Amino acid sequence: MTNTTTPKVLGTGLLALDLVISAHPDRPIQSFAGGTCGNVLSILAYLGWDAYPIARLNHDAAATRLASDLARWGVHLDYVHAGKTTSTPIIIQENRLTAAGVPKHKFTWACPRCGHWLPAFRPITRDVIDDVMPATENASVFFLDRLSRAALTLAQSAAEKGALVAFEPSGRSDPKLFDEAIRIAHIVKYADQRLSNAGGTMAEDTATLLEIQTLGSKGLRFRHKKNDTPTDWIDLDAVPTTEIVDTCGSGDWCTAGMLAKLAPNGRHAFTGHDLDAVKDALNYGQTLAAWNCAFEGARGGMYVDIHDDLSTLDLYNAEKETHSAAISCPACPE
């Protein structure tokens, strides 16, 4: 597939409302569209792609906030309420500074104020397939980070029509679905803290062309297959940054940056990339990840008025702004 228009990405997986509690107590709780899928597709939209998340969000207050944020960046909302809808997932990100002044964050799934469990993620189901299937026709990329039979059916359809399938597992779920995803996916990316080895990615019966293992502050390592021959593992150091406010979302920026460079023309064009092109694309993704570490929230850098070309952006001098979206937990009593 040769894409002569705006590249298009479809994606399904974790799409949630992030409630970010700042390390600075004078700042209000902030709300953002989040989750791995939500972040990757929002960033790609920010970088000029047509992005279509596929989810089963209800029309609750959290979904309204989430959809408003997605729309701000030009994300298409055609399929966010697909199939049998359910409550919008909500994730609390609590930021803090250690006694030594080092920023840390943790995720919780219960409201820190009222103690209620917040709605959890539910994957798309087969009733979305008929509505979404036509959209796979001209997709450059199909992204998924959570598995279901419907997600894999759509990914396979997109692959058969020329899309590059990127799979970013958070861990091993259903073994059968996981093995099938590994066979379908052209890019498999995972964090060593969650999944030390995806297993079988470069086997002869898989479609994998690029396997990426992220190593936190140590950077990443990858293997690239060209002409049916995979390379050995290649290490790439992290891009340094002088200011770290919040590392949340760094992996999503790396993914989106890499896809923006390697995949706008789909799978067939991707197979033509040599090792240097892959390295350059991963370094670009790492550069975006380093830049975003200077802001709170998984995509905090997007909320600053920046007109610079991201490929030449000064990582250290971007002006920050305080977000104004003060909200309370949707589960809290009025």
VOPA-462280 format. One record per residue (C-alpha): x, z, y. Coordinates in steps of 0.001 Angstrom, whole numbers, padded with zeros to 6 digits, always signed. Last residue first. Example, Ala and Ser with C-alpha at 12.3 -4.5 7.8 and 13.67 -1.06 7.14 Angstrom:
BEGIN
+013670+007140-001060/+012300+007800-004500/
END
This chain:
BEGIN
-021998+044900+015094/-020786+045849+011651/-017363+044475+010769/-017255+041599+008309/-016618+038968+011012/-013458+040888+012036/-013116+040931+015805/-012079+038148+018123/-009739+037509+021062/-009048+033783+021344/-006928+033913+024502/-003536+032974+023105/-000514+034204+025044/+001831+031407+026088/+005380+030564+025109/+007804+028265+026892/+010054+026263+024587/+013709+027055+025253/+015277+027669+021845/+014250+024845+019568/+014980+022108+022117/+012811+019256+020848/+014477+015953+019990/+012316+014929+016994/+009412+016860+018448/+009189+014444+021381/+008632+016714+024338/+005210+017202+025896/+004744+020823+024916/+001798+022850+026148/+002037+025791+023784/-000664+026223+021182/+001161+024104+018631/+004052+026555+018501/+001846+029209+016972/+001195+027233+013813/+001624+029959+011187/+001070+032673+013766/+003413+034246+016280/+005939+031913+017879/+009734+031414+017756/+009595+030669+014017/+007828+027394+014901/+011103+025793+015971/+012803+026660+012683/+009957+025104+010678/+010048+021962+012816/+013779+021646+012160/+013248+022233+008433/+010769+019360+008339/+013250+017103+010117/+015955+018185+007664/+013645+017270+004804/+013073+013838+006288/+016793+013247+006867/+017636+014298+003307/+014986+011982+001875/+016228+009079+003981/+019814+009746+002851/+018754+009751-000809/+017127+006332-000609/+013534+005553+000276/+011984+002551-001463/+009751+004636-003717/+008051+006019-000613/+006863+002544+000379/+004934+002289-002893/+003547+005802-002588/+001888+005630+000795/+002825+004018+004085/+002924+007202+006198/+004856+008983+003403/+008502+009680+004174/+008747+010838+007790/+005350+012459+008295/+005494+013820+004745/+008753+015673+005470/+007427+017070+008722/+004218+018235+007069/+006018+019963+004219/+008584+021669+006458/+005852+022809+008821/+003915+024264+005895/+007013+026081+004646/+007540+027687+008052/+003943+028913+008171/+004809+032589+008619/+008378+033094+009863/+007301+035109+012906/+009281+036022+016037/+012669+034632+015071/+014842+033584+017994/+018338+032083+017743/+017326+029394+015265/+019410+027916+012480/+018218+024970+010344/+018178+026181+006741/+020912+024906+004435/+020164+021928+002191/+021197+022123-001466/+021042+019175-003897/+019900+019660-007502/+021146+016851-009733/+019665+013431-009130/+016791+012000-011111/+016955+008530-012707/+013763+006500-013146/+014876+003923-010550/+014926+006712-007979/+014242+010380-008671/+015085+013005-006065/+015946+016653-006758/+015732+019336-004105/+017197+022571-002790/+016004+024656+000124/+017108+026759+003073/+018835+030118+002566/+016388+031871+004915/+013587+031234+002436/+014712+029391-000692/+012330+026449-000928/+012280+024431-004153/+011593+020737-003692/+010924+018156-006416/+010753+014486-005405/+009736+011449-007465/+007330+013162-009850/+005006+010762-011714/+005327+012648-014988/+005633+011300-018553/+009409+010880-018467/+009996+014496-017466/+011123+015243-013911/+008467+017842-013139/+008509+019503-016533/+008590+023078-015281/+007613+024341-011837/+010556+026742-011857/+010996+030041-010023/+007396+030094-008820/+006384+032582-006163/+009670+033725-004618/+011254+030336-005390/+008752+028632-003118/+007162+025399-004314/+007161+021656-003626/+006097+018935-006060/+006058+015371-004706/+004771+012441-006783/+002001+014512-008359/-000021+013265-011343/+001956+014733-014276/+002519+018042-012476/-001193+018237-011647/-002057+017760-015304/+000277+020568-016320/-001329+022860-013745/-004863+021935-014822/-004066+022797-018434/-002177+025975-017536/-004986+027315-015263/-003051+028978-012451/+000716+028971-012142/+001801+029915-008653/+001384+028930-004995/+001415+025286-006033/+002314+022587-003488/+001279+019219-004893/+001849+016028-002881/+000162+012860-004169/+001314+009566-002604/-001584+007204-002136/-001664+003731-003648/-005223+003349-004935/-004451+004828-008360/-002918+007822-006590/-006094+008409-004554/-008215+008354-007714/-005857+010765-009456/-005996+013154-006492/-009795+012963-006406/-010092+013816-010104/-007453+016527-009708/-009378+018270-006924/-012661+017983-008844/-011181+019577-011971/-009844+022430-009896/-006450+023276-008480/-005129+024850-005304/-002286+023401-003222/-003400+019803-002829/-002320+016900-000628/-003402+013275-001013/-001252+010965+001085/-001482+007428+002499/-005248+007294+002059/-006995+003916+002127/-009445+004121-000776/-009470+007897-001178/-012314+008109+001362/-014697+006405-001076/-014298+009356-003497/-015420+012034-001023/-019195+011870-001367/-019252+011132-005104/-016654+013808-005847/-018174+016732-003937/-020501+017834-006768/-017497+018227-009050/-016421+021498-007445/-014112+022410-004565/-012097+025565-004992/-013265+029044-003844/-011030+031123-001583/-011920+034742-000864/-014372+036330+001583/-013088+039582+003140/-013165+042908+001378/-014537+045528+003737/-012192+048225+005054/-013825+048452+008501/-010705+048327+010686/-007933+046886+008519/-010366+044283+007128/-009514+043530+003530/-007644+040487+002249/-004193+041467+003476/-001147+039411+004358/+002167+040865+005493/+004501+040160+008362/+007955+041284+009437/+009914+040965+012675/+013274+042794+012800/+013543+045350+015622/+015727+047772+013651/+012819+050187+013274/+010882+047251+011848/+008685+045082+014056/+005161+044276+012990/+002868+041369+012197/-000364+041755+010239/-001852+038535+008896/-005449+039009+007783/-006952+036228+005672/-010547+035010+005791/-012103+032566+003323/-015313+030913+004577/-018368+031902+002587/-019585+029299+000111/-020855+025736+000191/-022115+023807-002803/-020809+020330-002071/-018800+019472+001017/-018809+021521+004235/-015230+020632+005232/-015743+016975+004278/-016407+015075+007526/-014478+017545+009717/-011720+015211+010927/-008690+017007+012366/-008154+016025+015997/-006093+019050+016987/-008911+020866+018780/-011222+019839+015945/-009314+022081+013553/-009665+025036+015927/-013390+024508+016352/-013803+024147+012604/-012145+027523+011989/-014222+029317+014597/-017465+027845+013264/-016387+028519+009684/-015777+032193+010534/-019229+032495+012104/-020946+031082+009032/-021818+027444+008319/-020448+027643+004775/-017131+026122+003877/-016854+023956+000769/-013564+022210+001417/-011991+018772+001728/-009579+018451+004647/-009416+015023+006331/-006394+014284+008541/-005879+011086+010543/-002198+011326+011447/-000584+011658+014882/+001890+014525+014567/-000768+017073+015560/-002961+015620+012801/-000048+016179+010409/+000215+019754+011656/-003491+020373+011092/-003257+018879+007594/-000335+021094+006611/-001885+024212+008152/-005321+023873+006594/-003873+023021+003189/-001586+026046+003202/-004154+028422+004671/-004967+028469+008337/-007422+027681+011104/-006570+030199+013772/-007927+033453+015140/-006099+035916+017396/-006420+039683+017499/-005742+040821+021047/-002281+041544+022484/-001422+045000+023829/-000330+046208+020388/+002610+043772+020221/+003343+043013+016568/+000264+040819+016802/-002646+040955+014406/-003374+037397+013289/-006787+036618+011837/-006400+033439+009796/-009576+031549+008980/-009069+029762+005687/-008424+026389+004084/-006579+026882+000806/-006823+023752-001251/-007869+020185-000593/-006232+017375+001285/-006799+013834+002444/-004128+012242+004624/-004421+009046+006639/-001711+007061+008390/-002793+005398+011643/-002768+001630+011156/-000442-000853+009455/-000359+001058+006164/+001306-000949+003435/+000000+000000+000000/
END
